[in-house]
Amino acid sequence: MVLLQPIDTRAAEFIPSPVSDEEAGAMFRAAVNLFSRWKLTDEQAAILLDMPVRTYARWKAGAVGRIDRDGRARLSNLMGIHKALRIIFREPQRAYSWISKPNEAFGGNSALDIMLGGELTDLMRVRRYLDAERGAW
């Protein structure tokens, strides 16, 4: 006689692992490429990353320094924004240009205008909007 054994079917608790230094560096390099496609100035990029323009320029040239927790959160949100746009738009150029076009969801401002408010929550606002638009929630 075979006895049935109970199987635990509860979902495991999600415990996020911290972003490693290598991952943060890769996200920074990807963000530099993304900023180029979004046609951002170094000043705008520095605002999105909450760093001095001189520091951004130095890092952009290859001398990436230590990326703190806030910087990692900013980079993560920027990558999420990029991913959502690539899912929403089939043509990459439409995804890249969307960021600077006026949008009624932002009171006629562009997503870039919102993000240039400089706060982490500004990036999060745009990411939440895009995630909702693509049906992620």
C-alpha positions as CSV (number, residue, x, y, z in Angstrom):
1,M,0.0,0.0,0.0
2,V,1.3,3.4,-1.0
3,L,0.7,6.3,1.4
4,L,0.1,9.7,-0.1
5,Q,2.4,12.4,1.2
6,P,1.1,16.0,1.6
7,I,2.6,18.6,-0.7
8,D,3.1,22.2,0.4
9,T,1.4,24.3,-2.3
10,R,1.9,27.7,-0.7
11,A,3.9,30.2,-2.7
12,A,7.3,30.7,-1.1
13,E,7.9,34.1,0.5
14,F,9.6,36.5,-1.9
15,I,12.8,37.8,-0.4
16,P,14.6,40.2,-2.9
17,S,18.3,39.8,-3.1
18,P,20.4,43.0,-3.1
19,V,21.8,44.2,-6.4
20,S,25.4,43.3,-6.6
21,D,28.2,45.8,-7.5
22,E,28.6,44.0,-10.9
23,E,24.9,44.2,-11.6
24,A,24.8,47.9,-10.6
25,G,27.7,48.7,-12.9
26,A,26.0,46.8,-15.8
27,M,22.8,48.8,-15.2
28,F,24.8,52.1,-15.2
29,R,26.3,51.2,-18.5
30,A,22.9,50.2,-19.9
31,A,21.5,53.5,-18.6
32,V,24.2,55.5,-20.4
33,N,23.2,53.8,-23.7
34,L,19.5,54.4,-22.9
35,F,20.1,58.1,-22.2
36,S,21.8,58.3,-25.6
37,R,18.7,56.8,-27.3
38,W,16.4,59.1,-25.3
39,K,18.6,62.0,-26.5
40,L,19.3,63.3,-23.0
41,T,22.0,65.8,-22.1
42,D,24.5,65.0,-19.5
43,E,22.7,67.4,-17.2
44,Q,19.4,65.6,-17.6
45,A,21.1,62.2,-17.1
46,A,22.7,63.5,-13.9
47,I,19.4,64.6,-12.6
48,L,17.8,61.2,-13.2
49,L,20.7,59.6,-11.4
50,D,20.9,62.3,-8.7
51,M,24.6,63.0,-9.1
52,P,26.7,66.0,-10.0
53,V,27.2,66.4,-13.8
54,R,31.0,66.2,-13.4
55,T,30.6,62.8,-11.6
56,Y,28.2,61.5,-14.3
57,A,30.6,62.6,-17.1
58,R,33.5,60.8,-15.3
59,W,31.5,57.7,-14.8
60,K,30.2,57.8,-18.4
61,A,33.8,57.9,-19.5
62,G,34.4,54.6,-17.7
63,A,35.4,55.5,-14.2
64,V,32.3,54.2,-12.5
65,G,32.4,54.7,-8.8
66,R,30.4,53.1,-6.0
67,I,26.7,53.0,-6.6
68,D,24.7,53.5,-3.4
69,R,21.3,52.1,-2.6
70,D,19.4,55.1,-4.0
71,G,21.4,54.9,-7.2
72,R,20.7,51.2,-7.6
73,A,17.0,51.9,-7.1
74,R,17.1,54.7,-9.7
75,L,18.8,52.4,-12.2
76,S,16.4,49.6,-11.5
77,N,13.4,51.9,-12.2
78,L,15.0,53.2,-15.4
79,M,15.6,49.6,-16.6
80,G,11.9,48.9,-15.7
81,I,10.8,51.9,-17.7
82,H,12.9,50.8,-20.7
83,K,11.5,47.2,-20.5
84,A,7.9,48.4,-20.3
85,L,8.4,50.7,-23.3
86,R,9.9,47.9,-25.3
87,I,6.9,45.7,-24.5
88,I,4.4,48.4,-25.3
89,F,6.0,49.5,-28.6
90,R,7.1,47.1,-31.3
91,E,9.2,49.7,-33.0
92,P,12.2,50.6,-30.7
93,Q,12.3,54.2,-32.0
94,R,8.7,54.8,-30.9
95,A,9.7,53.5,-27.4
96,Y,12.7,55.9,-27.3
97,S,10.8,58.9,-28.5
98,W,7.7,58.3,-26.2
99,I,9.7,59.5,-23.2
100,S,9.8,63.1,-24.4
101,K,6.3,63.4,-25.9
102,P,3.4,65.2,-24.0
103,N,1.1,62.8,-22.3
104,E,-2.3,63.4,-20.8
105,A,-1.6,61.0,-18.0
106,F,1.0,63.4,-16.8
107,G,-1.1,66.6,-17.2
108,G,0.3,67.2,-20.7
109,N,3.8,66.9,-19.5
110,S,6.2,64.3,-20.9
111,A,7.4,61.3,-18.8
112,L,10.8,63.0,-19.0
113,D,9.4,66.2,-17.5
114,I,8.1,64.1,-14.6
115,M,11.4,62.2,-14.1
116,L,13.4,65.5,-14.2
117,G,11.7,66.4,-11.0
118,G,14.7,64.6,-9.7
119,E,13.2,62.4,-7.0
120,L,13.2,58.6,-6.9
121,T,9.5,58.8,-6.6
122,D,9.3,60.6,-10.0
123,L,11.0,57.7,-11.7
124,M,8.7,55.3,-9.8
125,R,5.6,57.2,-10.9
126,V,6.5,56.8,-14.6
127,R,7.4,53.1,-14.1
128,R,4.1,52.4,-12.3
129,Y,2.2,54.2,-15.1
130,L,3.9,52.1,-17.8
131,D,3.5,48.8,-15.8
132,A,-0.2,49.5,-15.5
133,E,-0.5,50.3,-19.2
134,R,1.2,47.1,-20.3
135,G,-1.0,45.1,-17.9
136,A,1.7,44.0,-15.4
137,W,-0.6,44.5,-12.4
